[in-house]
């Protein structure tokens, strides 16, 4: 995905946590770094995972295959979100506040598409509704 108007591509907070400069600023322990790296690796779908979904598509109509693809995408997203939350749970409150601050600084308005970040910023109902309708050019959420 292209960066919006020169905005740095930071991905998710888990992706952001994999940057050496971010880790240094957060003063992560070796144990935290190791567990975050494990979470990042586990977030990538395995060949077996994908093959299982491909087997489900065998002999199906195009409409059924489309539905299975949607289910697979939802499963991948849920798994990634769960692992990201596990990694964030490894941080103490100071580290989490600093991470969110750095993430918002780097991601700009795109950071507001992350429900956890928006919740931490305590957006009003009106702001949250606008967040749901607002999209940055060149950025998908």
C-alpha positions in Angstrom: 0.0 0.0 0.0 1.5 3.4 -0.9 2.2 5.9 1.8 -0.3 8.7 1.9 1.2 12.1 1.1 4.7 11.1 2.2 3.5 9.4 5.3 5.8 6.7 6.6 4.5 3.2 6.2 4.3 1.7 9.7 1.7 -1.1 9.4 0.2 -2.3 12.6 1.5 -1.6 16.1 3.0 -5.1 16.1 4.9 -4.2 12.8 6.0 -1.0 14.5 7.3 -2.9 17.5 9.6 -4.8 15.2 11.6 -1.7 14.5 14.9 -1.4 16.3 14.5 2.3 16.9 11.1 1.8 18.5 12.4 -1.0 20.7 15.2 1.2 21.9 12.9 4.1 22.7 10.6 1.7 24.6 13.6 0.2 26.5 12.2 -3.3 25.9 13.8 -6.2 27.8 15.3 -9.1 26.0 12.4 -11.3 27.1 9.9 -8.8 25.7 11.8 -8.6 22.4 11.9 -12.4 22.1 8.2 -12.7 22.8 7.3 -9.9 20.3 9.4 -11.6 17.6 7.6 -14.9 18.3 4.3 -13.2 18.0 5.3 -11.5 14.7 6.4 -14.9 13.2 3.3 -16.6 14.4 1.2 -13.9 12.8 2.1 -15.2 9.3 -0.3 -17.9 8.0 1.4 -21.2 7.6 1.3 -23.3 4.5 -0.9 -25.9 6.3 -3.4 -23.1 7.2 -3.7 -22.0 3.6 -3.9 -25.6 2.3 -6.7 -26.3 4.6 -8.7 -23.4 3.2 -7.8 -24.4 -0.4 -9.1 -27.9 0.3 -12.4 -26.4 1.5 -12.7 -24.8 -2.0 -12.3 -28.0 -4.0 -15.5 -28.7 -6.0 -17.2 -25.5 -4.9 -18.9 -23.0 -7.1 -17.3 -19.6 -7.6 -19.8 -18.0 -5.2 -19.0 -20.6 -2.5 -15.2 -20.1 -3.2 -15.7 -16.3 -2.7 -17.4 -16.9 0.6 -14.6 -19.3 1.7 -12.0 -16.7 0.8 -13.9 -14.1 2.9 -13.9 -16.5 5.8 -10.2 -17.2 5.4 -9.4 -13.5 5.3 -11.5 -13.0 8.4 -9.6 -15.9 10.2 -6.2 -14.4 9.2 -7.2 -11.0 10.4 -8.6 -12.3 13.7 -5.4 -14.3 14.3 -3.2 -11.3 13.6 -5.3 -9.1 15.9 -5.1 -11.7 18.7 -1.3 -12.0 18.3 -0.9 -8.3 18.2 -2.9 -7.9 21.4 -0.7 -10.6 23.0 2.4 -8.6 22.1 0.9 -5.4 23.4 0.0 -7.1 26.6 3.8 -7.7 27.1 4.3 -3.9 27.5 4.0 -2.0 30.8 1.8 1.0 30.9 4.6 3.5 30.2 5.8 1.5 27.2 2.3 1.2 25.8 1.6 4.9 26.2 4.9 5.7 24.5 4.3 3.2 21.7 0.9 4.7 21.0 2.4 8.2 21.0 5.1 7.1 18.5 2.7 5.2 16.4 0.3 8.1 16.1 3.2 10.4 15.3 4.4 8.0 12.5 1.1 6.8 11.1 -0.7 10.1 11.3 -4.5 9.9 10.7 -4.1 6.3 9.6 -3.5 5.4 13.3 -7.1 6.4 14.0 -8.3 3.4 12.0 -6.9 1.1 14.7 -9.8 0.7 17.2 -7.4 0.3 20.2 -5.6 3.6 19.4 -8.9 5.4 18.8 -10.2 4.0 22.2 -7.1 5.2 24.0 -7.4 8.6 22.5 -11.0 8.7 24.0 -12.7 10.0 20.8 -16.2 11.4 21.2 -19.0 9.5 19.5 -19.1 12.1 16.7 -15.3 11.8 16.2 -15.6 8.0 16.1 -18.4 8.2 13.5 -16.2 10.5 11.4 -13.3 8.2 11.8 -15.4 5.4 10.3 -16.3 7.5 7.3 -12.9 9.1 6.7 -10.3 7.5 4.5 -6.9 8.8 3.6 -6.0 8.7 -0.2 -3.8 5.8 -0.9 -4.4 4.1 2.5 -6.6 1.2 3.0 -7.8 0.2 6.4 
